[in-house]
Amino acid sequence: MNALYVSEEIIEKIKDSNDILDVISETVPLKKSGRNYWGLCPFHNEKTPSFSVTQDKQLFKCFGCGEGGNVITFIMKTRNLGFNEALRILAERANIPFEESPEKKREKDRLEVFYKMHVDAARFFFQNLSNNKEVREYLYKRGIKDQTIRSFGLGYALNSWDSLLKYLRSRRYKEEDIVKCGLATKSEKGKVYDRFRNRIIFPVFDIRGRVIAFGARVLDDTKPKYLNSPETPIYNKGTHLYGLNFAKKNSKETSLIMVEGYMDLISLSQAGIQNVVASLGTALTKIQGRLLRRNSEEVYICYDADTAGQKATVRGLEILQAEGVKVKVVQISKGKDPDDYVREEGKEGFLKLLENALPLMEYKLIQEKEGLNLDSDEGRITYTKRIAEILNELDPIEKEVYLQKVSEDAGISERAIRKYMGNQNENSTLGTPYPENLTVYIEQGHVKAERSLLKILSENRSYLNERISLSDFIVPAHQKIYRILENYENGEISLQSYVLSQCDDAESSKEWTLIGQVAEIPEVDVEVLIDDFLKTINHYKGKIKQKKLQQEIKALEKAGNFEESVKLANELISLQKTLGRY
């Protein structure tokens, strides 16, 4: 077992900073086909490419030999390294400090002071709001209730140049640190004063629920309307999503709704729609796209109906599409934002908008028509050429559906569009999930069943030893993961990080990655599914025993020991009856 624990935050940062396609391409020549990249497998000899890299999920899989995993697993397997050694190589590749030096320890302690300072500032702002009836009335008029104010920790920055500064000084924080965290500003003449004055305050939390920054809104028409914390040692606006901590805590939905502003999110949450996040006043970044991918199965983009909002939607779609996120676009009537809409139409009205949300491709079709006259030859040609480039990125089934729609919209034959796309052969395999003539490695049912059991245990450890025991597992890597789960004790380190750090060989690391890809198991079906998975495993164990008995009977008969062979034959008959019941 490894003694060195690496925080989940650092592991995720290392994985996010090492795109699996870039890493694998350094040793395996890859060629794109459809949505995946293909090459000759580095783990077994082959002439036809069966090794696939899925960039959106950051995983590799060989359909010829069954190898698979993430970027860490790949380094472990190709270089025969342990988990921490592979992690160290990837950390160095991305210039990420890996080991905690004395200097790093001091820096970590300093960051803890910054986090504490933000908590104290949030409490100060909250108390200001509690003491100011006039500002609370402003929020009440916007439809915000007291419970919502408490839930989101809303506050108020006094109309003063140094009230927060004085308070934080009284809490013994250094002035240079207050400025460093963006809570105060230093003028060219050296005067230090509060950054936020006479504004509603929105604390920004990271996914762990720590206060890391603030957003601030004016009470009148003063510009700028919103003022946000600058980049600080604990806050990078392009790597966080406002409200993600609340969405994970309060919602069981597998989808996330992406809005632009604090008020949009808060109003939706208050209306009972909890699975909402906001992009913190910046265009959506790749890292935010990966956050969305890791925390949802589907994303609804719900930006303002104005022109800027629509442009932001397109940018967001491009980021999410590149990350492999399933996207739908919510269209709100002109002149309204999600805050306005949900206050006027309520929860049910907004849910209807979600029901009518457009799939990504349909939204793109509408966007590409903007400003074009499809009654003119020029408009039809321009539209078709624009869409042809997008169609080439689709899989064959999607391509077939949307080719027909584009053909109908533009009045141009499907054949002509295919020809323009470089697809003269209508039976082209462009976009097929894997190359033709590929011998696919078929994974045995008991292996999948064991992964599913471990998935259940990773989410609910109460089944350990009660319903699921070590003896239920056949695969050595699964037995190891079971023991790791058994040894885990709740503490500062998360279960995910603990297991990841203890899977210090390539096989267990690979299996833990694949277990993470097992579909979520509905709570209501867990008991029934456990029984099904155990039956699959026991059936396989029975088949192994059956084969062993047959070999032993044959050997006894050959040796002339018929009495013993009859005993085993009876045992074999009993076993075959049991197998027939599975």
Secondary structure, DSSP 8 states (H G I E B T S, - for coil): --S----HHHHHHHHHHS-HHHHHHTTS--EEETTEEEE--TTS--SS--EEEETTTTEEEETTT--EE-HHHHHHHHHT--HHHHHHHHHHHTT---S--HHHHHHHHHHHHHHHHHHHHHHHHHHHHHT-HHHHHHHHHTT--HHHHHHHT-EEE-SSSSHHHHHHHHTT--HHHHHHTTSEEE-TTS-EEES--SEEEEEEE-TTS-EEEEEEEESSS-SSSEEE---BTTB-GGG--BTHHHHHHH---SEEEEESSHHHHHHHHHTT---EEE-TTS---HHHHHHHHHH-SEEEE---SSHHHHHHHHHHHHHHHHTT-EEEE----TT--HHHHHHHHHHHHHHHHHHT-EEHHHHHHHHHHTT--TTSHHHHHHHHHHHHHHHTTS-HHHHHHHHHHHHHHHT--HHHHHHHTT--STT--TT-SS-TT-------HHHHHHHHHHHHHHH-GGGBTTTB-GGG--SHHHHHHHHHHHH---SSS-HHHHHHHH--SHHHHHHHHHHHTS----GGGHHHHHHHHHHHHHHHHHHHHHHHHHHHHHHHHHTT-HHHHHHHHHHHHHHHHHHHH-
